[in-house]
């Protein structure tokens, strides 16, 4: 009898363990997969992407939001915690594929860091993002500032502008800038009345705009997926959207719907719009798009974030398809 009870007990605990594992297989699998695949896999010829900068580790427990670069450095911006407006910028100098050195500066009470860009004035780089939040991460102005290693800026940078809507004259919130390639124009994005707006400004000496006198005001339909950044090139506005990979959402966040990575170009001079769905980075862990840059000849670059929500890395790609 005791032997039968012992066998029944073993079977019971074996069944119980199996049921527990069965209820959470995706969590276990996702955590293991992410840890072992925090690399930038090589892209096949059929991919839309070509690896430019391999996996770059940033500070843990911060959320990567955007990036920009000048002729010498890459700059990555992270939220230090949600809804506080506190940010970190990490400056990276690459020394070959997969090799780099880095340092950082901090921003307090700036915003969500939806977009980060830079302009060049008299050979000096100025970084631009949203700023002036109050008790949350909603930016109420845009700021330009020089990078300062190990320094902390509070509320805004050396230059900052509140942005009024050209039609209503009201000051806008959730405002973020993008700079064209030769630092002569700036686009500022904001949402108003449930719509996305972009105001284009002439940029003097890579630093100065007249916030009440945009040269163009554009209203675009909202992106179908999560908005992940934008850029200005010529008379075109480029946006990027999308969610993390499907397996991550299944394992960690079933409340979110999977959205493919899409890049949209709107040429406001001729009122034309084109959208592509990006094919590639299929085996990259996490795989959330965060930031887009358009350089000479309309060449598009983008960033995918890899690993996990709290231990993220950057991966920079050139998009082989042009829009």
Buried (B, 14 or more C-beta within 10 A) or exposed (E): EEEEEEEEEEEEEEEEEEEEEEEEEBEEEBEEBBEEBBBBBEBEEEBBBEBBBBBBBBBEEBBBBBBBBBEEBBBBBBBBEEEBBBBBBBBBEBEEEEEBEBEBBBBBBBBBBBBBBBBBBEEEBBBBBBBBBEEEBBBBBBBBBBBEEEEEBEBBBEBBBBBBBBEEEEBBBBBBBBBBBEBEBBBBBBBBEEEBBBBBBEBEEBBBBEBEEBEBEBEBEEBEBBBBBBBBBEBBBBBBBBBBBEBBBBBBEEEEEBBBBBBBBBBBEEEEBEBBEBBBBEBBBBBBBBBBBBEEEBEBBBBBBBBBBEBBBBBBBBBBEEB
